[in-house]
Amino acid sequence: MTEFAKGQRLCARFLLIEVLGQGAWGPIWRAIDEQRSLQIALKLLPLPSADEATVWSLMQHEYAATQRLEHPGVLRVEPPVRDATALVLPMPLAAGDARALRGKPWTQSIIVLRELADALVYAHSRAVLHRDLKPGNVLIDFDGRARLADFAVASLDGQSPPQALFSKFSASPALQHGASPTVSDDVYGFGALAYELLSGYPPNFPDGAGDPAKRPATIPNTATPIPEALSHLVLSALEPDPSRRPRDMGEVLRTVTALETSRFEPVTVARIMPLEVAAAEREESAPRPRSWLAWAGVVALGASLLGVFLVLPRFAGTPSVAPSSAAPTSVTTTPAAVSERERQQAAYEEALARFTAEFATLDGQGAGVWGGATFAAARSLSELAATAAADGDHVLAVDRITVAVQRLERVAADRPAALERELSQGETALDGGQIEVARQAFALARLIEPENARVGVGLARVAGLEPVLPAFVEAETAALSQDHLLALTRYEEVLRADPRNAGAREGAARARAALGSDRYAREIGEALAKLRAGRDVEARAAIDRARALRPGAVEIGTVSAQLLAAGERQNLEAVRAQIAELESGERWAQALAAYDALLARDSTIQFARAGRAAVAPRAELARRLDQLLSNPTRLSAPEVRREADRLLSEAGKVQGAAPVLESQTARLRETLRLYDQPVALVLQSDGLTRVTLQRVGGMGSFTRKDLSLKPGRYVLTGDRPGFRDVRREFTVLPASTGLVVDVRCTESIS
């Protein structure tokens, strides 16, 4: 089988640059299409291969499927081509894929979900069913839009390609049992994909062979509360019975669009009620959850994913409410039993709080990637603990959550080693010109330790090297073909953009040694070295000596053009001073725009690359603070409040005088203080209507109720036998007084 190499040409057209990843058939490479002078991505199958006929058929099938779909949310591939070494499927290059959104706040992933649902509605209208929906098949292009990719196993007009392989995590039960394709398969796949983005894991992770006929009981998410409507949509899409899923992707799209529109509103996680009442309702309305079973002596970890995270309501602030006239429960217990049960429950809640905090920290640091089986086991144990707590066995729940915390402590202890692995991998990849590998390694390292200096240097090197990556490839190709002068010229070009690059430095040294006593080559090499060192006068003298030896040589023009560009850069000092003035005034957005304008003219300007890397985070911090200050009502939403706390934490790490930033943070802290102060108000009713306050729970019937609520938007609902239900929305503003809200059922049902 062929082994591909950087600099290799395929089909007399594609120049391979770097490996982007591994597909189902073979590697995926970034390449230059020399016919169009365009960077693209290539799916490759090395030849010879026993799968040649099957993969060629699937490539043609994918091309035929995407030719039907002229939609901005679909990645259309080009016709497959082949030569003696490979089957090649060319496609547009993307910036990344939706896996980067796993476990992030739902307000980020909802945009991608809406764009994906819209693309699927269009595809279904053209009789195309995707059937392999997963985050890795949703690409993000360079303008941030989601694009559905990989139609290799798609169904066209009800016909499916033979020997199709599906994801074990997201294929519907019908697909796994070989049934004919239906729209409902993509509804299920959409639910599985959404579940993975929201929770960070597929619905039957880590046991990919788990029973697909079992629907998860909830979406475990310890970092960000999920709206009830979104949770219901995802879980209903994962129903084993297709008749219980949403009817089609049009219905899904309408729900997701509404959720995207309301993503900055306060999140209603669940109805809050006393534990005894909740237990009584579970006993009346549903069978008790099953305990996990031993099978062949091995714990089926997949079953653990049926555990319910009952703690999500803890993330919604519970207002202080005057006692209501709720009916007492029918459960009779002795004071001693109640005390012991409360003690056990408190112990579980305390251990769970430790687990939740540590899990959120590690998950935010990318432990789902580098934490391995230990991190996955901790998550599964926490869900088993939640199941035990739901059954009232808090002793077992404490045991399980304690072991889960111990697993997380082991993961945390491995964090420094994981950071070093990613940093070393990124630096090695940079020296080899593997930009995408380096970018992914440094991105993960940044999650593990955002303030790490090597991460900042590595990402700056990625940004500097990317524009000259073709020069790196050309240098290595020239070295292989013994064109040492061209190799030296291109290696020096790389070193001007990335002076730390060991691969280019060693390559340039080898090229100089190979050139030996060639006087012309020595002069060109001298000119390039002086140019890189910023000694333009000496570089120009060396070029003149080289020109005297070979007046018409191509290298003379190349290096002379680079010298001219260097002279232009010397005139940048005035621009540099203007940008420094913008930075001193904390006008970060303007400074960032100035750096971008410079780099658009010449991507190798060192001070502009370094300055942009330093300014971009400050510009983003200022922008996000301004957004919160310009629309403070968003602070009533739990996830927005957490975002505000994170921004204040980031601002606190900024060193040096920053009066504008200090003013922003002071205003935000004062605004948060106001939104933390409960406001007194009065609810009025008729004594006959049963009233429920969303985010609080049932309040019974009354004529007047005094209570205090934190600022935010609330919804009151009322019901009364024989009358139509009513709904009242109201907003509590900071420091408001005299607020009276009336809710009563007045319209009888005829």
Secondary structure, DSSP 8 states (H G I E B T S, - for coil): -----TT-EETTTEEEEEEEEE-SSSEEEEEEETTTTEEEEEEEEESS-TTHHHHHHHHHHHHHHHHT---TTB------EE-SSEEEEEEE--SEEGGGGTTS-HHHHHHHHHHHHHHHHHHHHTTEE-----GGGEEE-TTS-EEE---TT-EETTB--TT----TTT--HHHHTT----HHHHHHHHHHHHHHHHHSS-TT-S-TTS-TTS--SS---SSS---HHHHHHHHHHT-SSGGGS-SSHHHHHHHHHHHHHTTTS---------HHHHHHHHHHHS-------EETTEE-HHHHTT---TTGGGGS----B--------S----HHHHHHHHHHHHHHHHHHHHHHHHHHHHHHTTHHHHSHHHHHHHHHHHHHHHHHHHTT-HHHHHHHHHHHHHHHHHHHHTHHHHHHHHHHHHHHHHHTT-HHHHHHHHHHHHHH-TT-HHHHHHHHHHHHHGGGHHHHHHHHHHHHTT-HHHHHHHHHHHHHH-TT-HHHHHHHHHHHHHHTT-HHHHHHHHHHHHHHTT-HHHHHHHHHHHHHH-TT-HHHHHHHHHHHHHHHHGGGHHHHHHHHHHHHTT-HHHHHHHHHHHHHH-TT-HHHHHHHHHHHHHHHHHHHHHHHHH-GGGGGSHHHHHHHHHHHHHHHT--S--HHHHHHHHHHHHHHHHHHS-EEEEEE--SSSEEEETTTEEEE--SEEEEEE-SEEEEEEEE-TTB--EEEEEEE-TT---EEEE-----B--
